[in-house]
Structures are given as structure tokens and as C-alpha cells.
Amino acid sequence: MEASLILVQTTATMISAFMENSFLESRMNRISWQKRLFYDFWYVLLRLFFMIFYGVRFYGSNNLPENGSAILISNHQSHYDPPLIAVGLRRRLNFLARKSLFKFKPFAWHIGMLDAIPLETNGIGFAGIKESIKRLKNGEIILVFPEGARCWDGNIAPFMQGSLTLAQRTKSAILPAAVSGCYEAFPRTKKYPKLWGKIRVVYGKPMLYDEIKDLTEEQLRQLCETTIAELYQEAVSKRTTWQRNSCQNSLNSYN
């Protein structure tokens, strides 16, 4: 509750102030070839990992616009979610990472090479909003989990207030997505993942700026919650269909 209140009270003010400044500049030219190679290396490796151990299937990947800024939102079930959502798309994603994660030097180097944006404990924070706006104004994509944290039971939690403000203030599209199967593979209550299983990811159609610019913050939040819930049910259905077909094929093999 405190995190939500802080986010609501500070986000709009910070964004408005930054939008008046002229600091926005091209960033892609400043991404070193080492970081590009590092991202591509993990992209290929993790895509293979998810395909081999979890038979992952992606649906609606082509819904992502080929260019232009976007905030990709999704339900949050597991540590798997960020890399899983990223490897289903052609374009590079920007990740948000809690500032506390940068205290562990080996992991700090890793997420630093992925160009992650540091998050304050109680919200994005001043520096996080500044960097997020830079990247969105440069036509990039940022991955955001509006729930604010991984779920405890696999169900979608209410979205935090203020979590979608960046989209309207930066005139960015919102791309909704949903994952199913990550909770079963690597729930918040477990230290280590369970190998083997089935994961499905569904990407919905983008909500363009012109479609959301006149919505209030509450209307936008409700729209996104409803959309993610529908995509999640679709992902669950696709995963359940596979399990049902797999069982049927096994029974047929004994006949």
C-alpha cells in the first residue's frame, strides 16, 4: 500500500518535469557492441533453454510494432518472466531491476550488461523515471509488471496505481502479454526451478497512444487489468489443450 501511494504521489510530477527538459537523446548509438553481443548471446541461449525444458510456445509475437516506443506489460508469476517474454520478440527489451540487486557485484555486472534500469525499493524513483523516459522517447521498449511483484498463488494481483502513467506521458503504445506455466515451474515460494513442464506466452494487440490518451488513470488501469486477464485465460487454455492432447495421445498409444 505504501509503495502504491508513493508511486501515485511522485510519478506524475516527476514525469512532467522531465518532459520539459531537453536531455532526451539517442541512446542506441551509445550501447557498446559488447552489450549488444551479451544480450544476443543470452537471447539465443535462453530461448533454447525454454524450448527444451518447457516446450515454450509464443503466440501473437507479430503484434509488437516494428518500431516506436512501447511499454510491454504482463502478469508476473516467476523469475522466469522477464527473459521468457524477451526471447519471444524480435526487438530488444529494456528491463527494470530493483536497486538492491546491484549490491551483489557478479549479478550487478550481469544486469548492467543487459542495460537494466535500477528501481528504488518503493517505486521507480527519480533516476529510474528519468532513464525510462529517455529510452521511451528514443523509441525503445520497456518491460513493466504492473502488479509490482511476483504473485504468491499464480493468480493475477491488482495493478499498482501509477504503474501505467509513463505510457500516456511519453505517448507510447502499451503491448499487453500474459504467461502461463511459470508459476508451476518456478514459484515465488521455491528457491530453485522445477525442470520440465509447459509454458505458454500470449502477446495481445497493442493499445496505441491515440486509443488511450483520453483515458483517466483508473480507466487505463482497469482496461489493462481486463486485457491481461483475458490473455492469461487464453494462455492457460493453450497450455491445458496441450496437456489434454498429450494425455489422449498417450492413451491411444496403449490401444
N, C-alpha and C positions, 0 to 999 in steps of 0.2 A: 504493500500500500504506500509506504514512504517513497519507494522508487518511482511509482506512478505519479505521485504528487509533485515530486521534484522535476520529473520529466515534463509534466504539463506546464509548470510554472516557468521553466527556463528555456525550453526548446524554441518556442515561437519568438521570444525576444532575441535569442542568440542568432537564429536564422535570419531574421530581419536585418540585424546589424551587419552580418557578414555579406548579405546580398547587396548592400550599399557600397561595399568596398570593391576595389579594382584588383584584388590579389589573384583572381582566378586566372589560371594559366594552363597551358598544355602540359600534361604530366607524362603521357606515354613516351615522349622523347627522352624523358629522364629515367625511365625504367631500364636498368642495365641489362645487357644481354645475359648476364649470369642469373638474374631474377627471372627473366623470360624462360631460360632453359630449365631452371629449377621448377617453375610452375608446369611446364610441358612434361618434364620427367615424371612428376607426381601425378599429373593428369593421366598419362598412359598407364602407369603402374597401378593406380587406384581403380581405374576403370576395369582393368584386367582382374584385380582382386575382387571387386564386387560382382563381376560377371561369373568368375569361377566359383566363389564360395556362396554367393547368394542369388545367382541366376538373375541379376537385376535386369529389369526391363524399363525403358523410358518411353513415355507417351506424351505427345504434344511438344516435343523439343523444338519443332519448327515454329511454334508460336512466339518465340523470342524474336523481336525485331532485329534485323541485321545491323542496325546502327542506332545511335541515340541513347540517351540516358534512361535508366530504369532502376527501380527498386524491386528486387525479387523477394517475395515474402512466402513463408512456408510454415507449416506446423513443425514443432521441434520435439522429436522423440529421443534423440540419441546424439552422442559424439560423432556418429557416422554422418549425420545430416549435411553439414557444410561440404565436405568433399564429395559426397554422393550426389548432391544437387549440382555441384560444379561440373562433374565429369559427364553429365547428361547433356551439356550445352556446348556449342561451338565457341562462344565468346568467353573471354576471361572474366571471372568474378572477383569482386573485392570483398574481403571478409572483415567482420568485426570481432575483436578479441579482447577479453577482459584484461585490464592493465596488470592484474596480479599474475597473469600467465607470463608476462615479460620478466618476472623476477627469477625464473628458472632459466639460466643462461642458454643451455642447449636448445630448449624449446623456444626461447626468445629469438634465437638466431633463426630457427626454422620458420616461425611465423613472420619474422622480419623479412626473410627471403620471399615470402608469399605476399609481402606488402600489406599485412593486416593493419587495420585501423584500431588503435587502442581505445578501450571503453573504460570509463570510470565505473566504480562499483555501483553507484546509484544513478546510472543513466549514461548516455553517450558522453556528456561533458563538453566543455568549451572546445578543447583541441579536437575532439572526435567529430563534432559538428562541423568545425572549420574544414577538416580534411575530407569529410564526407561530401560537403558542398563542392569542394574543388573537383573531386572525381566525378560527381554527377554533372557539373557544368562542363566537364571535359567529355561528356558523352559516354561515361562508363556505367557499369552495373554494380550495385551494392546488394549483398545478401543480408536480409534482416529477418529475425524471428520475432514477430510482434508479441508472442506470449512472454518473452523476456527470459525464459529459462526452459530447460528440458522438462517434459511432463513427468509425472510420477506414475501414472497408470495407463499411458497410451492414448488417453483422450485429449482433445484439444482444449486448452485453458483459455479463458477470456483474454482478449488482446489488451495490452497496456495502452492507456491513453497517451497520446502524443507520439506513438511509435510510427505513425504514417505521415506525420507533418512534413517531412522532408520532400515527399513526392509533390505535393501541391506548391510548396515554396520554391522548388527548383524546376517546376514544370516538367517533371519526369513521369514516365509511364510506370504503372505497377504491374508486375508479372506475378500472378499467383501460382503456387505449386503446392503439392502435398505428397508426403511419403507414407508408405505403409510397410511394416515389417521390420523397421529399425528398432522399434521398442522391444520386439521379441528377440532380436539379435544382440542388442547391447543396451539394456535398460539402465536408467539412472541408478538403480539400486545395486548394480553389479560393477565390479572393478574391471572385469575382463569380458570381452565379447564371446558370444556363442557362435562358432563357425558352422556353416551350412544353414541354409534357410532360403526364404524367398522374399525379395524386396521389390516393390513397385514404386515408381515415381511418375506423377502426372503433372504436366505443366498446362495451365489454363491459358485462355486468350488474354492478351494484355489489356489493361484498363488505361487508355490513353489519357493524356492530360486534359484534353477538351471534354472528356467524359466525366471527369472527377473534379474539375476546377471549381464548380459552384456548390459542391457538397460541403456540409459542415463537417467538423472533425468527427462528431459522433456518427453522422450518416456514413462517412467513409469507413469508419471502424466497423460498423455493422455490415456494410457491404462486403468488406474484405473477410470478415468472420464467416459470413454466409457462403461466400465463394470458396474459401479454403475448406469449409466443412463439406461442401458438395464434391470438391476434388478429392478429398480424403475418402469419402464413401466410394468414389469411382476407383481409387487406388486399392481400397480394401476389396472391392468386388473383383477386380482383375486378379488380385492375389488369391482370393478364395476360389475363383474359377480355375486357376491353375492347380490348386490343391485338390479340388474335386475331380478334375480331369486326370490328374496323376493317380489318384486312388482308383478311378474307374479303369484306367489302363492296366494297373497292377492286378485288379480283379480279373480283367479279360485275359491276362497272360496265364492265369491258372486254369482257365476254361479250355 
